Amino acid sequence: MRPLILFAAFCVLLNGNATYAQTYEESVSALQNHDLPTAVTGLTKLAEGGNTEAQNQLGILYMEGEGVVKNPEKAVEFFRNAGIKGLDVAQLNLGLALANGTGIKQDFKEAATWLRKASEQNLPGAKYYLGLLMVDGAGVLQDTNEGLKLIRQDADQGFELARNNLGLILLYRAGDLSNSQDTITWLRIAADNGVSDAQVALGNLLINGNANLRNEREGVAWFRKSAETGNAISQYNLAVCLFNGIGTSKDEVEAAHWYRSAAVQGLAAAQYNLGVMLANAQGTEKNEAEAVSWYRKAAVQNFVFAQFNLGTMLFDGTGTKKNEMEAVTWYKKAAESGHAKAQNNLGHALLEGRGVPKNAKVAMDWFRQAAVQGLPEAQFQLGRMYLRGSVEPRNEKMAYFWIAVSNSLGYPPAKEMLATVAGNLNSQDLSKIQADVKAWKPDLRNQQALAASFQQQVVKFHTGLVSAEK
């Protein structure tokens, strides 16, 4: 189960018990006027006398270290004392401390108990946080529908966190894969309130979501709003739209600008795409050395496509000093993640002993992995190795099969060699192999995994919920 993080400022209650009304009001006034010594002295005396609001307020001060030495454990004691006596806001604060493991061992089950107590008193926010626990099944039996019902109740009653987060919860935690109008409505409410992550999510749904709800131009507008606040994911998405002319006029210069904005924030996909644009003079002046720099930044974040491009530039000495040994290191990283071209290039390096000791057997294994993914260059090389019998016994049938598959994918060298290899086979074998070639399909699992990995990095959204203002 994913960890649950609840963001909340501990609440400040401004009305006291009648018995201590004047003194409590004076203590709160001192607090508001930043006279912390006077406030702490007054609240401490009240708390010792059993005033629950003062106990809760002291808990907040100890939790945040304002006017006292920060002591989350002591804060929890104050929240518990007031909560036991029925103070709803202290019950909420104790529940949040337990859920976050702040000042006390994390305990979702007990957190849910206290949040439920506060919820039953209709304290704004209590249903929201209890609902999150229910959606995630943290400390309670998972009940997404009931959890959403509670969150929606707080949202409908105007609780800002619930209003700003409900759309994100529906999309990411409740799995609204249908991208319903309800989800978009709540995302729009949060987006209008300036919630950057909601603007990102709304933009993505309007561009890539349910066809009946799509509006690419509006989606780009939301990306731009969020991008201008510094959201790296929005900056990346806006650049993609500008580069491809999605929902806006094609503009490679502005696309490069936004890729750079996201890249400097460390977004690997943006670093990679900026490197591509610099290497190919798209929307910016050609600068292969800078392209290498950005590829390296993305590569160390395990961005597979950048690892391959960095390896290629190191191997060829493009934009950087030629370094075949380091190039092979990056090829291997990308190859192990399933990148077919990296597998092919690593195979050639091993076959030729460039940057790595010669090893034809391992080279053949890498060619085979790339070949089954549908890379015609690797299929051709694999066929040649079967024909030569340099690693495994000469196998003219397998040689013909892979060279024929390569030819069917339009690889010119394969066409030139195919007739020669066919001359070594009888008509019966040729007919069978040609039928196998016609039926052959590439294994796309690695490519699909790579595409999914790329998608996660380039279209992933900040799915953490909005923090309350302190």
N, C-alpha and C positions, 0 to 999 in steps of 0.2 A: 504494500500500500504506500502511495506517495506520501511524504510528510505534509502535514497540514500547517500552514503558517497563517496565523490570524494577525492582521495589522489593526491596531487600535490605539488611540490615545486614551489613557485612563481618564475617566470622566471626572469632572469637577462639579460637585453638587453645591448649590449656593443658598439653600434654605436649611435652617437648623431646627432641632427640637425646640418646642416652646419654652421649656425650662431653661435652656441655655441660649435663647434666641439672640439677645443683645450681644453676649460675649462671642457667640459664633459668628454673628454678622461682623463684629469688629475684627475678628481673626481673619475672616475672608476679605474684608476691606483692606487689612494690612497686607494680605497676600497679593491682592490685585494692585496695590501701590508699591509692590516689590519690597515691602518691609518684612523680609523673611524672618528675622529673629523674633519680632513681635508676633507674627503669625504662628510660628512653630511653638512658641511658649504658650499662647492661648489655646491652640489646638491640642497640645499635649495634655494640658490640664483638663480640657473637656473630654478627651479620649479616656483619660484615667477615670473620669467620672461616669463613663459609659455612653457618652454621646456618639452614636453610630456614624453620623455625618462627619464628625471630627476624626473618627477612626479611619474612615474611608479616605478623607483628605490627607491625613498623615501618611496613609499607605501610598498615595500618589507621590507625595514629596519624597518618601524613602525610595520608591521605585525609580524616580527620575533624578534623585540626588540634588534636590532644590532646597536650600536652607538647612540641609542635614547631610551627613555622610551617606552616600548612596548605599542602600542595604535592601536588596530585593527580598531577602528572606524575612526581614522585619516587616516589609510592606505587606507580604502575604499574610502575616499574622494579623495585621490590622484589618485587612480585607476579610479574613475568616471570622474574626470577632464580630465585625459589623454584619457580615453575611448571615451568620448563625442567628442573629437577632432580627433578620428579615429585611435588611436594607437592600433593595434591588440593585442599586448601582455597585455596591460592594460585592454582591453575588456575581454580577457580570465581570467585575475586575478580577475576582478570584478565579472564575472560569477561564478567563483569558490567560492569566498567569499559569494555570495548570495546562492549558492547551499549548502554550508556547514553551513551557518548562522554564519559566522565569522566576527565580527565587524559590523554586520548588521542583521536585522531579516531575517531568512531563507525565501527565495522566489524563488521557482523553476521556476515559470513562467518568472520572470524578468531575472533569471539566464540564461534561454534558449535564451532569446532575445539577451543578450550580447554574449553568446557563438556562436550564429548564426552569429552575426556581425563579430566576429573573424574568424569563419569558412569560411565566404564568401571572406575573404582576404587570405584564404589558409594557415593560421597559423598552423603549426604542433601542434597537440594536441586538437585544438578546435573542430574538427569533432569527435574526440574520446569522449570528454566529452559531447558534444551535443548528440552523439549517445547513451551514457549511459542514459541520460534523456529520450530519445525516447523509448529505450528498456523497461524502468521502467514506462513510462507514467507519469513522474514527471514534472509538469509544462507545458506539451505539450500532445497532443493526442498520446496515446500509439501506436507506429508503430514499432514493433520489426524488421521487414524486413528493413525498411529505416534506423533505428538505427544501425543495423548490417552493412548495406552498408557503412555508414559514418565511423564506427569504422574500417571496413576492408580497407577503403581508406587510413586512417592514418597508418594502419599496413603495407599495401603494399608500402607506401612511407617511411617506416623505422622508424616511431615513436615508440620508444621502449616500452612505456607503452601499446600501442595498440597491439604490437606484443606479449608481455608477457601475456596479459590478454584476448586476443580474444578467445582462447580455453576455458578458465574458464567461460567467458561470454556465449559462445555457450552452454556450458554444464549446468551451474547453473542458468543463468538468462534468456536465450532464450529457455531453456528446450529441448536440443537436446537429447531426450530419445533414439534416434536410434543409438547414439554413432557413428556418421558418420566418414568416413575417414578424412573429412575436420576438424572436431573437434580434432581428434587425431593428425593431422598434425600440427595444431597450438599449441596444448598442448606440442607436441614434441619440437617445436621451443622454447617455454618458458622453458621447462625442460632442454634443452641443455644450456639455458642461466642461469641455476641454480635457477630457481624459484621453491621453495620447494613445494608450493601448487599445481603447475602444475605437478610436479613429482609424488605427491600423486595421483592426479586425473588420470594421465596417467597410473600409475601402476594399479589402480583399474579397469580402462576400459580394459586394456590388460588381466586382470584376470577374470573379471566378466561381461564385456560388450558384444557387438555383437560377436557372435560365429565366424564369418568370420574374425574378426580382433584380436582374442585372441592370446596371447603369454605369458603364465604364467611365463616362465623363465625371460623374459624381464621385465614383471610387477614387479617381486620380485626385480630385479636389480634396478628399479626406486625407489621402497620402501626403499631399502638399502641406495641409494644415499641421499634421503631425510632424512632418519632416522639418518644418520651420521651427518647431520647438526643440529639435535636436534628437528626435527618435531615429536611431540608426536603421531599424527595420523599415520604417516608412521612407527614409532617404533611399534605401536600396530599392524598395518597391517602386518608388517614383522614378528612379533611374531606369529600371526595367521598362516601365511604361513609356518613358521618353525615348529610350533607345529603339523600341519596337513600334512606336506610334500607337500604343493602346490607350484609347480614351483621350488622346491628346495628339498634337502634331509631333512627328518624329523630330527629335532634336538631340543629336549625339553630343554636342558641346555641353548642353545643360545636363545630359545624362552623366557625362564624365564628372561634372561638378558634384552631383549628388552621390555618385559612387565614391568619390574621394572623401566627401563628408562622412559617409558611413565607414569607409575604410580606416580613417584616422581614429575612429572609435573602436576599432578592433574587430569589425564584422568580417569574417573570413571570406564570405561569398563576394562581398564588395571589394575586398582586396584582390581577389582573383580576377573579377571582371575589370577592375581598373587596370590590372596588369595586362590583360588581353587588349584593352583599348590603347594602352601605351605602346605595346609591342606592335600593334597594327595601325597606329596613327589614326584611330577612330575618335573623333571629337576632341582630340588633343594632339600635340606634336609627338612624333615618334620618339620614344625614349626607352630603349631596350634595357639599359642599366636600371632605370627606375622600375621597369616592369619586373625584372628579376627580384628587386627588393620587395615588391608587393607580393610576388609569388611566394617568396620565402616566408613572409609574415603569415600568409594563409596556410602554407605547407606545415609550419610548426604547430598549427592548430588542427592538424590532421585533415585538412581539406584536400581530398584525393586529387581533384583535377589540377590544383595548384602544385601538388607534389610531382605530377607527371610533367607539367609545363616547366617547372624549375629543373627537373632532371634533364629535359631536352635541351634547355638553354645552357646548362652546365656541360653537357656532353658535347655540344657543338661549339661552345665558347662564344655564345651570342649574348652580348650585354654584360658579360662577366668573363673572368679568366677561365679557360677550359679546364675542367676537372672531372675526368671520367669516373674516378673512384667515388666522388660525392654524388655524381649523377646516378650511378648504379644504386647507391643507397636510397635515393628518392624514388627511382624506378621500382625498387623492391617494395618499399612502403606502399606505393600505389598499386602494384601488382597484387600484393597480399590482400588488398581491399577489393580486388576484382576488376581493376581497370585493364581492359583488354589491350590497349595500345602500350601500356606500361609493361604488361606481360610479354608482349611481342618484342619490345625494345630490350627488355632484360634478357630475353632469350638470345637475341643477337649479340649482346655484350658478353654473355657467357660462352656463346659459340666461338666468338672471335678473341676472347680473352682481353677485352677492353674494360679497364677499371675493375676487373675481377679475374681471378684465375679461370682458365678455360675449363668448361665442364659441359660437354655435349649432351650428356644424359639429363642434367637438370635443365639445360636449354630446351631440350625436346619437350620436357614436362610443361614448361611455360608456354611454348608454342601451342601445345595441345590445349591448354586452358584458354588461351586466346582464340583458338580455332573453333572450339565448341560454342563460343559466344558469337561467332559470325564474323570475325575479322579476316578478310580474304588474304592479307599479306601473311598472316600466321598459318592459315590453311595451306597456302602454297609452300611455305617453308617446311611445314610438317610433312607434306606430301613428298618433298624433295628428300627429307631425311629418311622416310620409309623407302624411297627408291634407292638411296645410296647404301642403306643398311649400316650406317656408321655407328648407330647406338643399339638398335634392335635389329634382329635378322631382316634382311631385305624382304619387303612385302609389296609387290607390285600392285596388288589389288587395293591395299590401303593407300598407296601412293596415288593411284588413279582416282580413288574416291575423293581424297582431300583436294587434289588439284582440280578435279571436275567441279567440286563445290565452290572452290575459289573462282573458277572460270564463270560459274553461274552467277556470281556476284559482281562480275565485270572486271576482274583483275587481269590486265593485259598479259603479264608474263605467264599466267596459267594457261591462257589460250595457246600461246606459242609452244608450250611443252606437252599439252594434252595429247596431241596426235602421236607424239613419240612414245609416250607411256602406253597409249592404247595399242600400239603395235605389238606389245609384249603379252597381250591378253587374247583369249579366244572369244568368239562372239557370244557364247553363253554367259561367260563371266562379265563381259561388257554390258550385256542387257540387264543382268541382275544389278550391277553396280550403278548403272544409269538410272534404274528405277529407285534405288536407294538414295541417290543424289536428289532426284526429283522429290522424294518424300522427306528429305532432311529438313529439320527446323533448328534454328539456333537456340541454345539454352540462354534465356534472357534473365535468369534469376539474379545474376550478379549485376547486370545493367539496371534492372529494376531496383535493386537494393541501393545502388549508387545514386540513381535518380531520386529515390526516397530520401537518402542521406542529404543530397544536394538541396532537395525541397525543404527539408527540416531546417537547414541553415539559411536558406535564402528567403523563405516565406514564414519562418517561425515567428511567433509573436511573443511578446512579454506577457505571460499569462498569470503573473502574480497579481493579486487583487490590490485595489487602490488603498493606500494608507490614509488614515484619518489625519486631519490637521491637528497639531498639538497647540 
